């Protein structure tokens, strides 16, 4: 119903903790989700946020709606990175999961 994967593009540098969450059925926005899809997204975002805090040292996890269909970008800000900066960062250490 929903899935997550690491964000990667040749145009932007990849970093630990930048993930994309998508529905398998492409929808333009939240209003078009089924109840099951909506619940699955909520559960997945919660689990990913907890994992990013535990594995990537994230102090804060941001989730943004992107593009022409429902695609959520989850990115992190580490405790060492100033809260006033607009660039999210996470350490490059591996995750035990």
N, C-alpha and C positions, 0 to 999 in steps of 0.2 A: 504494500500500500504506500509506504514512504521509505526513503532510503537516504543515507548520508555518505558523503565521500569527501576526500581532501580537495580543496580548491587548487587548481593548477591552470595556468595559462602562460604562454610564452611572453605575453605583454607585461606581466606583473611577477615580482618575485614571490615564491611560495614560502610560507613559514609555518612552523608547528602551531596548530590550533586554529587554522582557518578552514572551516568546513562548509559544505553546501548541503542543505536538506531539501529534497524534492519529492513531490508526489509522483508515483509511477504514471498516473493519469494526469497529463498536463492540464492545468486549470488557470484561468487568468488571475484569480485572486481568492481570498479567503471565503467570499460569499458563495463560491461555486463548489466548495468542499462538501463531501458527504459528512455525516456525523462521525462515521468511523475514521475517515481520513483526518478530520479535525482532531479527534482524540489521539490518533497515532502520532500526529505531528507534535502535539503537546507532550506526550510521553517521551518521544525521541529527543526533543529539545531539552527536556529536563535531564534525561540520562546523559546526553552529550555535554551539557553544562557542568554536571557533576564530574564527568570524566576529564574535561578540560581543566577544571580546577585542580583535580588530583594529579593528573599526568603532565600537564603543560605549565603548571604553576600560575594559572590564570587567577587574577584577583577579580576580574569582571569579564562576563561573556556578553557580547552584543549580538543581537539577532536583527537582521534587516531584510526586508522584502525587496527583491531585485527583479529586473528584466520584465519581459512581456507576459510571462506566465509565473505561477507561484513557485518561486525558488528562494529559500531563505539562506542567507549568508550568516554563519556564526563565526565570529572572530573574537580574539581575546586581548586583554591588556594584563600584562604581568605586574606583580607588586612592585617591581623595580622600575617600571615605566611611569612617568608622571601622568596623573589623571587629566591634566590640562592639554596633553598632546593629542592630536587627531590620528596619529599613526598607531594602530594596534601592534603589539609585539608579544612574542612568547619565546621562552628559551628553546634552544634546539636539542635539549636532552630527550632521550627516548622515553617512551611510555611503557610501563610493565604490562599493560593490558594486551 
